[in-house]
Amino acid sequence: MSNGIMMYSTTWCPDCRTAKRVFNEEQIAYTEIDIEKDPIARDLVVKLNGGNQVVPTIVFPDGSMLAEPSAAVLKEKIASLR
């Protein structure tokens, strides 16, 4: 799978930890951006989520996006990209 997955997260977010665990289990490379340290990324997350600051927000190379996905939903998306 091509690299280019962007995960916008925070350090305290349990759903972010779940997404990281799934990416690691599936051996998927991704770039993580902490929106509390990057105001431009935070603004992007708010824009992508209709005015809400939702993490994790995961943007895939095909242009699709998931916000707060369950482990099962994220695994399904990863499988569809392979």
PyMOL Python script that loads the backbone (N, CA, C, O; Angstrom):
from pymol import cmd

cmd.read_pdbstr("""\
ATOM      1  N   MET A   1       0.852  -1.179   0.000  1.00  0.00           N
ATOM      2  CA  MET A   1       0.000   0.000   0.000  1.00  0.00           C
ATOM      3  C   MET A   1       0.892   1.234   0.000  1.00  0.00           C
ATOM      4  O   MET A   1       1.929   1.264   0.662  1.00  0.00           O
ATOM      5  N   SER A   2       0.487   2.223  -0.729  1.00  0.00           N
ATOM      6  CA  SER A   2       1.287   3.441  -0.796  1.00  0.00           C
ATOM      7  C   SER A   2       1.187   4.207   0.514  1.00  0.00           C
ATOM      8  O   SER A   2       0.151   4.212   1.178  1.00  0.00           O
ATOM      9  N   ASN A   3       2.283   4.847   0.864  1.00  0.00           N
ATOM     10  CA  ASN A   3       2.283   5.706   2.037  1.00  0.00           C
ATOM     11  C   ASN A   3       1.473   6.946   1.687  1.00  0.00           C
ATOM     12  O   ASN A   3       1.188   7.180   0.512  1.00  0.00           O
ATOM     13  N   GLY A   4       1.112   7.713   2.642  1.00  0.00           N
ATOM     14  CA  GLY A   4       0.332   8.906   2.395  1.00  0.00           C
ATOM     15  C   GLY A   4      -0.872   9.001   3.291  1.00  0.00           C
ATOM     16  O   GLY A   4      -1.662   9.936   3.161  1.00  0.00           O
ATOM     17  N   ILE A   5      -1.040   8.047   4.210  1.00  0.00           N
ATOM     18  CA  ILE A   5      -2.132   8.124   5.168  1.00  0.00           C
ATOM     19  C   ILE A   5      -1.755   9.150   6.231  1.00  0.00           C
ATOM     20  O   ILE A   5      -0.677   9.092   6.822  1.00  0.00           O
ATOM     21  N   MET A   6      -2.664  10.085   6.457  1.00  0.00           N
ATOM     22  CA  MET A   6      -2.448  11.130   7.456  1.00  0.00           C
ATOM     23  C   MET A   6      -3.455  10.929   8.580  1.00  0.00           C
ATOM     24  O   MET A   6      -4.661  10.869   8.341  1.00  0.00           O
ATOM     25  N   MET A   7      -2.950  10.824   9.810  1.00  0.00           N
ATOM     26  CA  MET A   7      -3.843  10.694  10.955  1.00  0.00           C
ATOM     27  C   MET A   7      -3.660  11.911  11.849  1.00  0.00           C
ATOM     28  O   MET A   7      -2.583  12.148  12.394  1.00  0.00           O
ATOM     29  N   TYR A   8      -4.729  12.668  11.985  1.00  0.00           N
ATOM     30  CA  TYR A   8      -4.745  13.843  12.849  1.00  0.00           C
ATOM     31  C   TYR A   8      -5.272  13.392  14.208  1.00  0.00           C
ATOM     32  O   TYR A   8      -6.355  12.814  14.302  1.00  0.00           O
ATOM     33  N   SER A   9      -4.497  13.661  15.258  1.00  0.00           N
ATOM     34  CA  SER A   9      -4.805  13.082  16.556  1.00  0.00           C
ATOM     35  C   SER A   9      -4.433  14.029  17.694  1.00  0.00           C
ATOM     36  O   SER A   9      -3.959  15.145  17.479  1.00  0.00           O
ATOM     37  N   THR A  10      -4.666  13.538  18.916  1.00  0.00           N
ATOM     38  CA  THR A  10      -4.165  14.175  20.130  1.00  0.00           C
ATOM     39  C   THR A  10      -3.542  13.076  20.983  1.00  0.00           C
ATOM     40  O   THR A  10      -3.789  11.892  20.753  1.00  0.00           O
ATOM     41  N   THR A  11      -2.740  13.464  21.963  1.00  0.00           N
ATOM     42  CA  THR A  11      -2.077  12.478  22.808  1.00  0.00           C
ATOM     43  C   THR A  11      -3.046  11.793  23.763  1.00  0.00           C
ATOM     44  O   THR A  11      -2.797  10.659  24.173  1.00  0.00           O
ATOM     45  N   TRP A  12      -4.133  12.444  24.125  1.00  0.00           N
ATOM     46  CA  TRP A  12      -5.048  11.940  25.151  1.00  0.00           C
ATOM     47  C   TRP A  12      -6.211  11.124  24.591  1.00  0.00           C
ATOM     48  O   TRP A  12      -7.002  10.590  25.368  1.00  0.00           O
ATOM     49  N   CYS A  13      -6.337  11.014  23.300  1.00  0.00           N
ATOM     50  CA  CYS A  13      -7.504  10.425  22.640  1.00  0.00           C
ATOM     51  C   CYS A  13      -7.440   8.889  22.598  1.00  0.00           C
ATOM     52  O   CYS A  13      -6.539   8.330  21.973  1.00  0.00           O
ATOM     53  N   PRO A  14      -8.389   8.201  23.260  1.00  0.00           N
ATOM     54  CA  PRO A  14      -8.386   6.729  23.212  1.00  0.00           C
ATOM     55  C   PRO A  14      -8.653   6.161  21.818  1.00  0.00           C
ATOM     56  O   PRO A  14      -8.098   5.122  21.463  1.00  0.00           O
ATOM     57  N   ASP A  15      -9.490   6.823  21.027  1.00  0.00           N
ATOM     58  CA  ASP A  15      -9.739   6.355  19.659  1.00  0.00           C
ATOM     59  C   ASP A  15      -8.485   6.476  18.794  1.00  0.00           C
ATOM     60  O   ASP A  15      -8.277   5.680  17.879  1.00  0.00           O
ATOM     61  N   CYS A  16      -7.660   7.468  19.084  1.00  0.00           N
ATOM     62  CA  CYS A  16      -6.395   7.625  18.359  1.00  0.00           C
ATOM     63  C   CYS A  16      -5.461   6.461  18.676  1.00  0.00           C
ATOM     64  O   CYS A  16      -4.794   5.935  17.785  1.00  0.00           O
ATOM     65  N   ARG A  17      -5.415   6.062  19.940  1.00  0.00           N
ATOM     66  CA  ARG A  17      -4.584   4.911  20.327  1.00  0.00           C
ATOM     67  C   ARG A  17      -5.074   3.639  19.636  1.00  0.00           C
ATOM     68  O   ARG A  17      -4.267   2.809  19.218  1.00  0.00           O
ATOM     69  N   THR A  18      -6.379   3.487  19.518  1.00  0.00           N
ATOM     70  CA  THR A  18      -6.942   2.328  18.819  1.00  0.00           C
ATOM     71  C   THR A  18      -6.516   2.335  17.354  1.00  0.00           C
ATOM     72  O   THR A  18      -6.107   1.303  16.822  1.00  0.00           O
ATOM     73  N   ALA A  19      -6.610   3.491  16.700  1.00  0.00           N
ATOM     74  CA  ALA A  19      -6.221   3.586  15.286  1.00  0.00           C
ATOM     75  C   ALA A  19      -4.739   3.267  15.111  1.00  0.00           C
ATOM     76  O   ALA A  19      -4.367   2.562  14.173  1.00  0.00           O
ATOM     77  N   LYS A  20      -3.891   3.778  15.998  1.00  0.00           N
ATOM     78  CA  LYS A  20      -2.452   3.484  15.915  1.00  0.00           C
ATOM     79  C   LYS A  20      -2.202   1.985  16.073  1.00  0.00           C
ATOM     80  O   LYS A  20      -1.372   1.414  15.366  1.00  0.00           O
ATOM     81  N   ARG A  21      -2.920   1.349  16.999  1.00  0.00           N
ATOM     82  CA  ARG A  21      -2.764  -0.087  17.202  1.00  0.00           C
ATOM     83  C   ARG A  21      -3.139  -0.846  15.931  1.00  0.00           C
ATOM     84  O   ARG A  21      -2.437  -1.777  15.535  1.00  0.00           O
ATOM     85  N   VAL A  22      -4.242  -0.455  15.288  1.00  0.00           N
ATOM     86  CA  VAL A  22      -4.673  -1.112  14.049  1.00  0.00           C
ATOM     87  C   VAL A  22      -3.627  -0.920  12.955  1.00  0.00           C
ATOM     88  O   VAL A  22      -3.255  -1.883  12.283  1.00  0.00           O
ATOM     89  N   PHE A  23      -3.155   0.291  12.769  1.00  0.00           N
ATOM     90  CA  PHE A  23      -2.131   0.533  11.741  1.00  0.00           C
ATOM     91  C   PHE A  23      -0.887  -0.319  12.003  1.00  0.00           C
ATOM     92  O   PHE A  23      -0.315  -0.889  11.074  1.00  0.00           O
ATOM     93  N   ASN A  24      -0.474  -0.403  13.258  1.00  0.00           N
ATOM     94  CA  ASN A  24       0.716  -1.189  13.594  1.00  0.00           C
ATOM     95  C   ASN A  24       0.473  -2.680  13.377  1.00  0.00           C
ATOM     96  O   ASN A  24       1.336  -3.366  12.829  1.00  0.00           O
ATOM     97  N   GLU A  25      -0.681  -3.195  13.795  1.00  0.00           N
ATOM     98  CA  GLU A  25      -1.008  -4.606  13.583  1.00  0.00           C
ATOM     99  C   GLU A  25      -1.051  -4.956  12.102  1.00  0.00           C
ATOM    100  O   GLU A  25      -0.618  -6.036  11.699  1.00  0.00           O
ATOM    101  N   GLU A  26      -1.572  -4.046  11.297  1.00  0.00           N
ATOM    102  CA  GLU A  26      -1.700  -4.275   9.853  1.00  0.00           C
ATOM    103  C   GLU A  26      -0.427  -3.884   9.090  1.00  0.00           C
ATOM    104  O   GLU A  26      -0.358  -4.020   7.869  1.00  0.00           O
ATOM    105  N   GLN A  27       0.576  -3.398   9.827  1.00  0.00           N
ATOM    106  CA  GLN A  27       1.855  -2.966   9.243  1.00  0.00           C
ATOM    107  C   GLN A  27       1.655  -1.914   8.156  1.00  0.00           C
ATOM    108  O   GLN A  27       2.196  -2.013   7.054  1.00  0.00           O
ATOM    109  N   ILE A  28       0.863  -0.907   8.504  1.00  0.00           N
ATOM    110  CA  ILE A  28       0.547   0.183   7.588  1.00  0.00           C
ATOM    111  C   ILE A  28       1.287   1.439   8.039  1.00  0.00           C
ATOM    112  O   ILE A  28       1.188   1.855   9.193  1.00  0.00           O
ATOM    113  N   ALA A  29       2.022   2.027   7.115  1.00  0.00           N
ATOM    114  CA  ALA A  29       2.715   3.281   7.404  1.00  0.00           C
ATOM    115  C   ALA A  29       1.712   4.430   7.393  1.00  0.00           C
ATOM    116  O   ALA A  29       0.790   4.455   6.578  1.00  0.00           O
ATOM    117  N   TYR A  30       1.899   5.366   8.295  1.00  0.00           N
ATOM    118  CA  TYR A  30       1.039   6.539   8.357  1.00  0.00           C
ATOM    119  C   TYR A  30       1.829   7.685   8.978  1.00  0.00           C
ATOM    120  O   TYR A  30       2.849   7.472   9.632  1.00  0.00           O
ATOM    121  N   THR A  31       1.347   8.883   8.764  1.00  0.00           N
ATOM    122  CA  THR A  31       1.937  10.065   9.380  1.00  0.00           C
ATOM    123  C   THR A  31       0.944  10.581  10.401  1.00  0.00           C
ATOM    124  O   THR A  31      -0.221  10.818  10.083  1.00  0.00           O
ATOM    125  N   GLU A  32       1.406  10.754  11.628  1.00  0.00           N
ATOM    126  CA  GLU A  32       0.539  11.248  12.694  1.00  0.00           C
ATOM    127  C   GLU A  32       0.861  12.712  12.974  1.00  0.00           C
ATOM    128  O   GLU A  32       2.025  13.093  13.099  1.00  0.00           O
ATOM    129  N   ILE A  33      -0.186  13.523  13.071  1.00  0.00           N
ATOM    130  CA  ILE A  33      -0.030  14.941  13.364  1.00  0.00           C
ATOM    131  C   ILE A  33      -0.873  15.276  14.581  1.00  0.00           C
ATOM    132  O   ILE A  33      -2.089  15.082  14.577  1.00  0.00           O
ATOM    133  N   ASP A  34      -0.225  15.780  15.620  1.00  0.00           N
ATOM    134  CA  ASP A  34      -0.910  16.172  16.851  1.00  0.00           C
ATOM    135  C   ASP A  34      -1.521  17.556  16.638  1.00  0.00           C
ATOM    136  O   ASP A  34      -0.805  18.548  16.501  1.00  0.00           O
ATOM    137  N   ILE A  35      -2.851  17.608  16.611  1.00  0.00           N
ATOM    138  CA  ILE A  35      -3.517  18.878  16.310  1.00  0.00           C
ATOM    139  C   ILE A  35      -3.397  19.887  17.451  1.00  0.00           C
ATOM    140  O   ILE A  35      -3.683  21.070  17.263  1.00  0.00           O
ATOM    141  N   GLU A  36      -2.981  19.432  18.622  1.00  0.00           N
ATOM    142  CA  GLU A  36      -2.771  20.375  19.724  1.00  0.00           C
ATOM    143  C   GLU A  36      -1.449  21.114  19.577  1.00  0.00           C
ATOM    144  O   GLU A  36      -1.240  22.148  20.211  1.00  0.00           O
ATOM    145  N   LYS A  37      -0.555  20.587  18.740  1.00  0.00           N
ATOM    146  CA  LYS A  37       0.738  21.222  18.497  1.00  0.00           C
ATOM    147  C   LYS A  37       0.798  21.914  17.141  1.00  0.00           C
ATOM    148  O   LYS A  37       1.739  22.656  16.861  1.00  0.00           O
ATOM    149  N   ASP A  38      -0.204  21.675  16.304  1.00  0.00           N
ATOM    150  CA  ASP A  38      -0.201  22.199  14.937  1.00  0.00           C
ATOM    151  C   ASP A  38      -1.551  22.863  14.642  1.00  0.00           C
ATOM    152  O   ASP A  38      -2.511  22.190  14.267  1.00  0.00           O
ATOM    153  N   PRO A  39      -1.618  24.194  14.816  1.00  0.00           N
ATOM    154  CA  PRO A  39      -2.899  24.886  14.614  1.00  0.00           C
ATOM    155  C   PRO A  39      -3.430  24.796  13.183  1.00  0.00           C
ATOM    156  O   PRO A  39      -4.643  24.821  12.976  1.00  0.00           O
ATOM    157  N   ILE A  40      -2.558  24.694  12.213  1.00  0.00           N
ATOM    158  CA  ILE A  40      -3.015  24.549  10.824  1.00  0.00           C
ATOM    159  C   ILE A  40      -3.713  23.202  10.651  1.00  0.00           C
ATOM    160  O   ILE A  40      -4.754  23.113  10.000  1.00  0.00           O
ATOM    161  N   ALA A  41      -3.136  22.158  11.237  1.00  0.00           N
ATOM    162  CA  ALA A  41      -3.763  20.831  11.182  1.00  0.00           C
ATOM    163  C   ALA A  41      -5.088  20.840  11.940  1.00  0.00           C
ATOM    164  O   ALA A  41      -6.061  20.235  11.490  1.00  0.00           O
ATOM    165  N   ARG A  42      -5.135  21.514  13.080  1.00  0.00           N
ATOM    166  CA  ARG A  42      -6.385  21.603  13.847  1.00  0.00           C
ATOM    167  C   ARG A  42      -7.464  22.278  13.011  1.00  0.00           C
ATOM    168  O   ARG A  42      -8.602  21.811  12.978  1.00  0.00           O
ATOM    169  N   ASP A  43      -7.122  23.364  12.341  1.00  0.00           N
ATOM    170  CA  ASP A  43      -8.088  24.059  11.487  1.00  0.00           C
ATOM    171  C   ASP A  43      -8.575  23.154  10.354  1.00  0.00           C
ATOM    172  O   ASP A  43      -9.751  23.194   9.993  1.00  0.00           O
ATOM    173  N   LEU A  44      -7.680  22.342   9.795  1.00  0.00           N
ATOM    174  CA  LEU A  44      -8.058  21.411   8.730  1.00  0.00           C
ATOM    175  C   LEU A  44      -9.049  20.376   9.260  1.00  0.00           C
ATOM    176  O   LEU A  44     -10.044  20.078   8.600  1.00  0.00           O
ATOM    177  N   VAL A  45      -8.785  19.832  10.438  1.00  0.00           N
ATOM    178  CA  VAL A  45      -9.685  18.840  11.041  1.00  0.00           C
ATOM    179  C   VAL A  45     -11.069  19.444  11.255  1.00  0.00           C
ATOM    180  O   VAL A  45     -12.080  18.807  10.962  1.00  0.00           O
ATOM    181  N   VAL A  46     -11.111  20.654  11.757  1.00  0.00           N
ATOM    182  CA  VAL A  46     -12.398  21.327  11.984  1.00  0.00           C
ATOM    183  C   VAL A  46     -13.130  21.510  10.648  1.00  0.00           C
ATOM    184  O   VAL A  46     -14.338  21.288  10.561  1.00  0.00           O
ATOM    185  N   LYS A  47     -12.401  21.911   9.628  1.00  0.00           N
ATOM    186  CA  LYS A  47     -13.009  22.108   8.308  1.00  0.00           C
ATOM    187  C   LYS A  47     -13.521  20.782   7.734  1.00  0.00           C
ATOM    188  O   LYS A  47     -14.630  20.720   7.203  1.00  0.00           O
ATOM    189  N   LEU A  48     -12.716  19.730   7.841  1.00  0.00           N
ATOM    190  CA  LEU A  48     -13.110  18.432   7.290  1.00  0.00           C
ATOM    191  C   LEU A  48     -14.313  17.833   8.007  1.00  0.00           C
ATOM    192  O   LEU A  48     -15.048  17.034   7.426  1.00  0.00           O
ATOM    193  N   ASN A  49     -14.515  18.213   9.265  1.00  0.00           N
ATOM    194  CA  ASN A  49     -15.573  17.630  10.080  1.00  0.00           C
ATOM    195  C   ASN A  49     -16.722  18.598  10.341  1.00  0.00           C
ATOM    196  O   ASN A  49     -17.371  18.532  11.386  1.00  0.00           O
ATOM    197  N   GLY A  50     -16.968  19.482   9.408  1.00  0.00           N
ATOM    198  CA  GLY A  50     -18.130  20.361   9.482  1.00  0.00           C
ATOM    199  C   GLY A  50     -18.161  21.264  10.698  1.00  0.00           C
ATOM    200  O   GLY A  50     -19.224  21.518  11.265  1.00  0.00           O
ATOM    201  N   GLY A  51     -16.988  21.751  11.100  1.00  0.00           N
ATOM    202  CA  GLY A  51     -16.914  22.679  12.227  1.00  0.00           C
ATOM    203  C   GLY A  51     -16.604  22.017  13.559  1.00  0.00           C
ATOM    204  O   GLY A  51     -16.527  22.699  14.580  1.00  0.00           O
ATOM    205  N   ASN A  52     -16.426  20.711  13.569  1.00  0.00           N
ATOM    206  CA  ASN A  52     -16.139  19.988  14.802  1.00  0.00           C
ATOM    207  C   ASN A  52     -14.698  19.498  14.834  1.00  0.00           C
ATOM    208  O   ASN A  52     -14.148  19.085  13.814  1.00  0.00           O
ATOM    209  N   GLN A  53     -14.103  19.550  16.003  1.00  0.00           N
ATOM    210  CA  GLN A  53     -12.743  19.043  16.188  1.00  0.00           C
ATOM    211  C   GLN A  53     -12.846  17.569  16.576  1.00  0.00           C
ATOM    212  O   GLN A  53     -13.026  17.240  17.749  1.00  0.00           O
ATOM    213  N   VAL A  54     -12.731  16.688  15.588  1.00  0.00           N
ATOM    214  CA  VAL A  54     -12.920  15.260  15.780  1.00  0.00           C
ATOM    215  C   VAL A  54     -11.592  14.544  15.548  1.00  0.00           C
ATOM    216  O   VAL A  54     -10.958  14.720  14.507  1.00  0.00           O
ATOM    217  N   VAL A  55     -11.173  13.731  16.527  1.00  0.00           N
ATOM    218  CA  VAL A  55      -9.959  12.934  16.370  1.00  0.00           C
ATOM    219  C   VAL A  55     -10.239  11.500  16.774  1.00  0.00           C
ATOM    220  O   VAL A  55     -11.031  11.263  17.686  1.00  0.00           O
ATOM    221  N   PRO A  56      -9.613  10.546  16.122  1.00  0.00           N
ATOM    222  CA  PRO A  56      -8.742  10.800  14.990  1.00  0.00           C
ATOM    223  C   PRO A  56      -9.545  11.105  13.729  1.00  0.00           C
ATOM    224  O   PRO A  56     -10.630  10.567  13.507  1.00  0.00           O
ATOM    225  N   THR A  57      -8.983  11.970  12.928  1.00  0.00           N
ATOM    226  CA  THR A  57      -9.451  12.164  11.563  1.00  0.00           C
ATOM    227  C   THR A  57      -8.346  11.592  10.689  1.00  0.00           C
ATOM    228  O   THR A  57      -7.199  12.033  10.751  1.00  0.00           O
ATOM    229  N   ILE A  58      -8.702  10.609   9.877  1.00  0.00           N
ATOM    230  CA  ILE A  58      -7.718   9.899   9.062  1.00  0.00           C
ATOM    231  C   ILE A  58      -8.045  10.156   7.601  1.00  0.00           C
ATOM    232  O   ILE A  58      -9.157   9.894   7.143  1.00  0.00           O
ATOM    233  N   VAL A  59      -7.051  10.676   6.870  1.00  0.00           N
ATOM    234  CA  VAL A  59      -7.213  10.979   5.447  1.00  0.00           C
ATOM    235  C   VAL A  59      -6.342   9.993   4.673  1.00  0.00           C
ATOM    236  O   VAL A  59      -5.153   9.837   4.955  1.00  0.00           O
ATOM    237  N   PHE A  60      -6.953   9.333   3.696  1.00  0.00           N
ATOM    238  CA  PHE A  60      -6.294   8.294   2.921  1.00  0.00           C
ATOM    239  C   PHE A  60      -5.828   8.817   1.569  1.00  0.00           C
ATOM    240  O   PHE A  60      -6.338   9.826   1.083  1.00  0.00           O
ATOM    241  N   PRO A  61      -4.850   8.126   0.951  1.00  0.00           N
ATOM    242  CA  PRO A  61      -4.322   8.575  -0.343  1.00  0.00           C
ATOM    243  C   PRO A  61      -5.383   8.664  -1.435  1.00  0.00           C
ATOM    244  O   PRO A  61      -5.215   9.423  -2.390  1.00  0.00           O
ATOM    245  N   ASP A  62      -6.477   7.901  -1.312  1.00  0.00           N
ATOM    246  CA  ASP A  62      -7.529   7.958  -2.338  1.00  0.00           C
ATOM    247  C   ASP A  62      -8.464   9.148  -2.144  1.00  0.00           C
ATOM    248  O   ASP A  62      -9.431   9.312  -2.888  1.00  0.00           O
ATOM    249  N   GLY A  63      -8.166   9.992  -1.120  1.00  0.00           N
ATOM    250  CA  GLY A  63      -8.975  11.176  -0.878  1.00  0.00           C
ATOM    251  C   GLY A  63     -10.109  10.959   0.105  1.00  0.00           C
ATOM    252  O   GLY A  63     -10.777  11.916   0.497  1.00  0.00           O
ATOM    253  N   SER A  64     -10.338   9.717   0.511  1.00  0.00           N
ATOM    254  CA  SER A  64     -11.407   9.441   1.472  1.00  0.00           C
ATOM    255  C   SER A  64     -10.935   9.772   2.888  1.00  0.00           C
ATOM    256  O   SER A  64      -9.748   9.989   3.131  1.00  0.00           O
ATOM    257  N   MET A  65     -11.893   9.805   3.812  1.00  0.00           N
ATOM    258  CA  MET A  65     -11.605  10.198   5.177  1.00  0.00           C
ATOM    259  C   MET A  65     -12.465   9.394   6.139  1.00  0.00           C
ATOM    260  O   MET A  65     -13.612   9.067   5.835  1.00  0.00           O
ATOM    261  N   LEU A  66     -11.909   9.082   7.290  1.00  0.00           N
ATOM    262  CA  LEU A  66     -12.667   8.497   8.388  1.00  0.00           C
ATOM    263  C   LEU A  66     -12.458   9.356   9.625  1.00  0.00           C
ATOM    264  O   LEU A  66     -11.349   9.821   9.885  1.00  0.00           O
ATOM    265  N   ALA A  67     -13.520   9.565  10.383  1.00  0.00           N
ATOM    266  CA  ALA A  67     -13.431  10.303  11.640  1.00  0.00           C
ATOM    267  C   ALA A  67     -13.916   9.400  12.759  1.00  0.00           C
ATOM    268  O   ALA A  67     -15.022   8.862  12.695  1.00  0.00           O
ATOM    269  N   GLU A  68     -13.099   9.235  13.772  1.00  0.00           N
ATOM    270  CA  GLU A  68     -13.397   8.369  14.920  1.00  0.00           C
ATOM    271  C   GLU A  68     -13.853   6.970  14.503  1.00  0.00           C
ATOM    272  O   GLU A  68     -14.875   6.491  14.996  1.00  0.00           O
ATOM    273  N   PRO A  69     -13.115   6.303  13.603  1.00  0.00           N
ATOM    274  CA  PRO A  69     -13.562   4.978  13.173  1.00  0.00           C
ATOM    275  C   PRO A  69     -13.329   3.935  14.265  1.00  0.00           C
ATOM    276  O   PRO A  69     -12.396   4.049  15.060  1.00  0.00           O
ATOM    277  N   SER A  70     -14.183   2.929  14.291  1.00  0.00           N
ATOM    278  CA  SER A  70     -13.925   1.777  15.149  1.00  0.00           C
ATOM    279  C   SER A  70     -12.772   0.990  14.537  1.00  0.00           C
ATOM    280  O   SER A  70     -12.402   1.221  13.385  1.00  0.00           O
ATOM    281  N   ALA A  71     -12.209   0.069  15.299  1.00  0.00           N
ATOM    282  CA  ALA A  71     -11.133  -0.771  14.774  1.00  0.00           C
ATOM    283  C   ALA A  71     -11.621  -1.561  13.567  1.00  0.00           C
ATOM    284  O   ALA A  71     -10.898  -1.694  12.579  1.00  0.00           O
ATOM    285  N   ALA A  72     -12.847  -2.087  13.639  1.00  0.00           N
ATOM    286  CA  ALA A  72     -13.391  -2.880  12.536  1.00  0.00           C
ATOM    287  C   ALA A  72     -13.551  -2.051  11.263  1.00  0.00           C
ATOM    288  O   ALA A  72     -13.222  -2.514  10.171  1.00  0.00           O
ATOM    289  N   VAL A  73     -14.053  -0.836  11.404  1.00  0.00           N
ATOM    290  CA  VAL A  73     -14.236   0.040  10.239  1.00  0.00           C
ATOM    291  C   VAL A  73     -12.886   0.402   9.634  1.00  0.00           C
ATOM    292  O   VAL A  73     -12.744   0.420   8.411  1.00  0.00           O
ATOM    293  N   LEU A  74     -11.902   0.687  10.466  1.00  0.00           N
ATOM    294  CA  LEU A  74     -10.576   1.035   9.963  1.00  0.00           C
ATOM    295  C   LEU A  74      -9.940  -0.159   9.256  1.00  0.00           C
ATOM    296  O   LEU A  74      -9.335   0.009   8.197  1.00  0.00           O
ATOM    297  N   LYS A  75     -10.062  -1.346   9.814  1.00  0.00           N
ATOM    298  CA  LYS A  75      -9.517  -2.542   9.163  1.00  0.00           C
ATOM    299  C   LYS A  75     -10.191  -2.785   7.813  1.00  0.00           C
ATOM    300  O   LYS A  75      -9.529  -3.167   6.848  1.00  0.00           O
ATOM    301  N   GLU A  76     -11.499  -2.565   7.745  1.00  0.00           N
ATOM    302  CA  GLU A  76     -12.226  -2.719   6.478  1.00  0.00           C
ATOM    303  C   GLU A  76     -11.706  -1.730   5.435  1.00  0.00           C
ATOM    304  O   GLU A  76     -11.525  -2.091   4.272  1.00  0.00           O
ATOM    305  N   LYS A  77     -11.468  -0.496   5.845  1.00  0.00           N
ATOM    306  CA  LYS A  77     -10.953   0.523   4.923  1.00  0.00           C
ATOM    307  C   LYS A  77      -9.553   0.136   4.436  1.00  0.00           C
ATOM    308  O   LYS A  77      -9.262   0.224   3.244  1.00  0.00           O
ATOM    309  N   ILE A  78      -8.697  -0.289   5.354  1.00  0.00           N
ATOM    310  CA  ILE A  78      -7.340  -0.702   4.972  1.00  0.00           C
ATOM    311  C   ILE A  78      -7.400  -1.834   3.958  1.00  0.00           C
ATOM    312  O   ILE A  78      -6.663  -1.824   2.972  1.00  0.00           O
ATOM    313  N   ALA A  79      -8.268  -2.806   4.191  1.00  0.00           N
ATOM    314  CA  ALA A  79      -8.399  -3.934   3.266  1.00  0.00           C
ATOM    315  C   ALA A  79      -8.841  -3.466   1.886  1.00  0.00           C
ATOM    316  O   ALA A  79      -8.406  -4.016   0.875  1.00  0.00           O
ATOM    317  N   SER A  80      -9.697  -2.462   1.838  1.00  0.00           N
ATOM    318  CA  SER A  80     -10.186  -1.961   0.544  1.00  0.00           C
ATOM    319  C   SER A  80      -9.111  -1.230  -0.246  1.00  0.00           C
ATOM    320  O   SER A  80      -9.231  -1.076  -1.462  1.00  0.00           O
ATOM    321  N   LEU A  81      -8.062  -0.781   0.434  1.00  0.00           N
ATOM    322  CA  LEU A  81      -6.983  -0.051  -0.238  1.00  0.00           C
ATOM    323  C   LEU A  81      -5.863  -0.953  -0.725  1.00  0.00           C
ATOM    324  O   LEU A  81      -4.991  -0.516  -1.476  1.00  0.00           O
ATOM    325  N   ARG A  82      -5.885  -2.186  -0.309  1.00  0.00           N
ATOM    326  CA  ARG A  82      -4.789  -3.112  -0.677  1.00  0.00           C
ATOM    327  C   ARG A  82      -4.964  -3.635  -2.067  1.00  0.00           C
ATOM    328  O   ARG A  82      -4.142  -4.421  -2.540  1.00  0.00           O
TER     329      ARG A  82
END
""", "prot")
cmd.dss("prot")
cmd.show_as("cartoon", "prot")
cmd.util.cbc("prot")
cmd.orient("prot")
